[in-house]
Amino acid sequence: MNVYLASPNTQQQAEHASGMPVLLSYACYSPWLDRYQQSFRRILIDSGAYSEMNSGKKIDVKAYIEWSKRWDGHADAVAGLDDIGGDWRRSIDNYKHGGFPTFHDTDPPELLSDLVGLARERGGWLGLGLMPPRHNKESWIRAVCDQIPDGIHVHGWALRAYTHVRRLDSVDSTNWWRDGMMMAKKLPWLTYGECLDIVVKRYARETRQIADSEANIFEQAI
């Protein structure tokens, strides 16, 4: 399980993301990140569809795909520009330009099989997306994952809360640097940088945790 940290907003955040998987978003990418991207352990390229939904500012899909080409050979994968707001037809049109597809809980169920086929053509990656709020939707995630064939890499957009669903191969965290800010408020004797260190270490170690059921078996055995 890889947990990609969302695009750093500051150079301090980028320093603390060194050695970690990082999601780089076209919508909020800044040229100064070019000096840091080599320090990230892995890179996943995202269109910034979530930023588009929040800002209302449409992303030029052709400009995004052209920009994404600079990451050929460097990124694990490049996501297609999806429409989080529920316009699945627009998502399909955008996928024609490139990038792997995403299946949303707002999409018609019958669309999944088509997107699995497209995922096979686009490097074997398929995204899963939830319309916020994202809590209490594990049953939907599991039901969809059960329908996705082996060999397809399943990435859960902003689904870090569901890392225990083993069929998810990777997720991304949209609030890791906000977690550091919240920690700094609760622990004022620590600097923001020190709090970021703690958050990043926690994220790194969470991906190596034993599943709850396995942990319980181990505890009972001793």
N, C-alpha and C positions, 0 to 999 in steps of 0.2 A: 504494500500500500504506500503510494507516494502522496504526500500532502504538499501541494504547491502553495507557497505564500503569495498572496495577491500583490500586484505591482507596488513596489515601495513608492511612497510619495516624497520622501526626503532622502538625502544622501546618508544621513544617520541610519535610517531604516535599511537602506541598501547595504550598508556595512554589516549590519547584524543579520542580514539574510545570506551572507557569504557561506557557501557550503551547503545551502539548502535548495530544494527544488523551488522554482519561482515561476509564477504565471505573469507574463508580460502582456498588458492590455494595450491595444492600438489606441483606444479612446483616451487613455491618460499617459501615454508614453512621452517621456521627455528626453532630449538628446543627451543629457548628462548620464542617463542610464547606460549609454554605450560604454562608459568607463567601468561599469560594475558588472555587466552581464556575464563577463568571462569568469567571475568569481562564484557564480551560482552553479550548483551541482547539476541541475537539470533545468530546462526551460520549456514551458508550454505557452503557445501563442494564442491569445484570445482577442476577439473582435471588439470587446467592450459593449456587448449587447445590454448588459445590466446598466451601464452608465447611460446608454441611449434611452432606456426605458425611464430612468430617473430624471434625465435632463430634457427629454423630448427632442433632442437634437439628433437627427438622423445621420447614421454613418454611411459614407459612400462606400458601398461594397467593393467596387472596382479599385478604389484607392487603397482600401484595406488589404485586399488580396495582393496588390502590387507591392505594398509595404511588407507583407508577410514573406515575400520571396527572399528577402535579405536574410531570413533565418533558415533557409534550406541547408540541411546538413548540420545544423546547430540545435534545432528544437526537437523535442520528442514528437510533437504533432502540432498542427495548425487547425484551429476550430473555424468552422464556417460561421457566417453572420446569421444568427437565429433571431427570431422575434419573440422575446419573452412575454410580450403583451398578449399573445394568443393568436396572432395572425400566422397560422401555419403555412398558408399559401405563399406568403412573403418569404418565409424561411426557405421553402422549397426553391423559389426563384433565386434566392441568394446563394444557395448551395451549388447552383449551376456554375458559379464563378470559382468555386474551390472551397477547400476546408472540409473537415469531418462534420457530420450532422448531429443534431441534438433532438432528443425526444422529450417533450414536455407533458406535464400532467394536464395541460389544457388542450393537447393535441388529440385528434380522433384516434381511438385505439388501433384501428386498422392501418394507421400510418406507420406503425412500428416496423412491420415486415419490410416495407419499402426502404426505411431508413437503415435497417440492418444490411440490406443489399448494398446501399450506397456506402455504408461504413466499410464494407469489405473492399470497395473500390478506392477508398480514401485512406488507406493505411491501416485499416482494422480498428479504428477508434469510433466510439459512439458516446455522445454526451447524454446525461439525464438532467433535466431541469425542472424545478418546481416554482410555481408562482408563489411569491411571498404572501403570507407567512409560511415557512417551510417546516414547522414542527408538526408532530403527530401525522406524518405521512409515510411512515415506514411500511405500512401494508401495501401502498401503491408501489414503492420502490422495489419491494420484494417480488410483487406480482410481475412487474416489468422485467426484472432481472431473470426471473424464471423462464422468460420467453426469449432471452438473448442467448444465442448459441455460444459454445465455448470457442475461444479463438478471437473473440471481439473484446477489445480493451474498453471497459466501461468507466467513464469519468463522470463523477457526480459534481455538478456545478454548485459550489457553496454548500456542499453536503457533508462537511466535516462532522456534524453531529451523528452521521450514520456510518462512520467508518467500521462499526462492528458488523455491518452487512458485508460479508466476505466476498460477494460477487462484484463489489465495487473495487476496481483496480487502482483508482486514484480519485482524489477530491482536491478542492482548493479552499483555502480559508480567506474570506473577504475581510476579516476583522482582526487579524493577528496584531497589527500595530495599534489598533484601538484597545486591544486587551492590555497592551503595555501601558497605555495612557491610564486606563482604569486602575491597573495595579499601582502605578505611581501615585495616584490620588489616595489609595488606601494605605500605601506604605511610603509616606513622604520622606523617610530617611534613605530611600533608594532613588537614584537618578532614573530618568526615562530610559537611558541606554542600558542600565543594569536590569531594568524591568523587561526590556526587549530581549536581553540575554536569557532571562528566565523563561519567557514565553517561547522563544525559538527552541530552547533545550527541551521544553515540555512537548512541543510539537514533534521534534525529532524522535523522542523516546516513545511517544504514544504509538507510533507506527510499528514499534517492535513489541508491543504488549501482547501477552497471551490472551486469547478470547476468554470472556468471563467463565464460560462453562468449563474450559480447560483449566483455568486458574482454580476454580472450586474443586475440581477433581484432585489437583495437586495438593491443595490445602487439606483435603480429607485424607490423602494418602500419608501425610506427615503428622 
